[in-house]
Amino acid sequence: MACGEIFTTSKDLTVAFTSAFPNLPGDTGSTIGRAGQAAVANNTVIVKDLFETLRKFQQADKKFSTEMRKVGYKIAQDLAGQVRVEAGTVSRSRQAIQVARGLRADSRERIPTIKLRGSEQFISKSRPNRNRKKPVTRADVFFGAEFGGGVKPKTKQFLRHRGQSGYFFWPTVRKRKNEIAKEYLEGMDRVVKELGL
């Protein structure tokens, strides 16, 4: 049984409904739509039978994928904006704000996807890239800005380490996970009705 969940990868920061894990322990609620059931776990949104459902509707009408890309893009765009706002609330927020400026919704995916433009240079006032042998990129700073550091000499510039809780990206995802599932399933229902599937 295919399910979907929100996750991140180290190369590109991605918020998407993708994985093959059933409901995780600690589920805190659910949202039900025609596309299936979305269960909300601690850091994830799991949508039961999501990919099977997307595949069936795509086979029924080729316009389905185009319309679902619009739904996913709008949700990801809203989430990226809220992450940028949350980054501004972090104490010593300069790193978080700089990194969050590199987050972009991906319009090519049918599921809500946010990617970090990681190869862009990170702008630092204290140590500008022109004074470095190798320029620092947003990808170099993202995980330190999000999860903290301070234990090793190379990570002293970050806030204290917070484990997996995060400072701005994951807290925003956790706050909005019910809304993300609800908006996505409602968007799918709307597309299905508009296309007469």
N, C-alpha and C positions, 0 to 999 in steps of 0.2 A: 504494500500500500504506500503510495507516494504521498508525502506531506511536504509542506514548505515551511521554512523558518527564516527569520532575519539573522544575518550573520555578517562578519567582516572578514576580509582577507588582508594579508600583509602587503601585497603588491598594490592593489587598488582598494580603497575603503569602499565597501559595497554594502548597501542596505537592500536586501532583496528577499523575496519569499522563495528560498531554495534549500532543500536538503532532503534526506530520506529518513528522518527520525520521527517516530510516533510521539504522541504527547509526552512531554517531559514531566518529572515529578515537580510538584509545586505550582501546578496550573492555578491561575487566579480568576479565571472567568472564560466566557466564550461568546462568540458572535456567530449567528447562523444566517446563511444566505443561500441562494439557489446554487451557487458554486460549491457549496459544501460547508463545513464547519471550521471556524477558526478558534483555536484554543490559545490562550495567552499564558505563557510560562514566564519564569523570572526575567529573562533577557530576550525572549523570542516571541514571535507570533507564528503559530503553526497552523497552516491551512490544509485540512485533510483533503486528499485527492486533487490538489490544485493543478498539477501538471497534466494529469489525465483529463481533467475538465477543460483546461485550456486547449489541449490537443483536439478534443472532440468538437469544441465550438469552432476552432480554426478549420477543421475539415468540412464543417457544415457551411461556412462562409469565409472567404479569404479576407473580407473587410474586418473580421473580428480582431485579428492581431493588430491591425492599424489602430483601431479604436481603443484596444486595451493598452497600447503603447501610450496613447494620450492620457488614459486614466492613471497609469503607473507614473508617467512623467509629472503630472500635476501633484500627486501625493509626494513624490520624492522632492519636487521643487519646494513645496510647503515645508517639508521636514528639514531640508537644507537651510531654509530661511530661519527656522526656529533654532537650529543648531548654532547658526551665526549669532543669534540673539543671546542664547545661553552662554556662548563663548565670551561675550562681553561681561557676564556676571562673575566670571572666575576671578579670584584675587590674583593680582599680578597677571592680568588677562592678555597682555600683549602677544605672547606666543599663541595662545588659543585663538585669538582674533585673526592673526596672520594665517594660521593653518586653516581655520574655518572659511576664510576667503577663497581657498582653493577647492572647496566642495562644490560639485555640480551635479544636478540631476541628469541622468542618462536617458535620452529620448528614444534610444534604440531597443530598450527592453520592455517586455510586456508586464513585468513586475516592477514595483518601485525600486529604483537603483540609484544610489548616490556614489559618485567616484571622486577621489581626491586627485587633483592635477598635481601629482607628486613630483614631477620633474621641474616644476616652476621654482625659481629661486625664492628662498625664505629671506625676508627683509628684516635685518637686525640693526638696531641703532648702536648697540654696544660693540658688536663685531661685524661690520659690513663685509659682504662677500669680496669686495675689492681688496681687502686686507688678508684674504685667505688663499692658500694654494688651490684648494678644491672648494668650489661654491657649495653652500648648504642649501638643500632643497626642502620643500614642504614635507616630502616623504621622510626626510631625515629627522624632522622635528615632531611629526604627528604623534607618534606613540608616547614620547616624553611629555608633550603638552597634554595629551588625553589621560594618560595613566600616571604621570609623575615620575620622579626619579630621586636623585639626591644621595643614593647609597654609594655609587661609584664616582670617582673624580670627574669622569666624562659626563655625568648626569646632574651635576650640582646646580645647573642653570634652571632645572625644572622644579615645580612644586613637589611636596613630599609624595612618595609613592602611595597610590590608593588601591593597589591590587587590581581587580577587574572592574571596579565601580566606574571609573572614568570621571572626568571633570565636566565635559560639555557634550560630547557626541552621544555616548551611551545613556547618560541621564535623560537626555531629550527623547531618545528612542523609547526608553522605559516609560516615560510619562505619557507618550503618545501611542503606545502599542495597541491599545483597544481601538483608538480612532483610526489607526492605519488599517487594521483588519476590517473595520466597519466600512470605511470609505472605499476600500478596494472591492469588497464583496458587493456593496451597493453600486459601485461603478460597473462591475461586471453584469449585475442584474439589469442595469440601464442599457448597456450595450446589447445584451441578449434580446431585450424587448424591442429596441430600435431596429435591430436587424431581423426581427421576427423569427428568432431561433426557438 
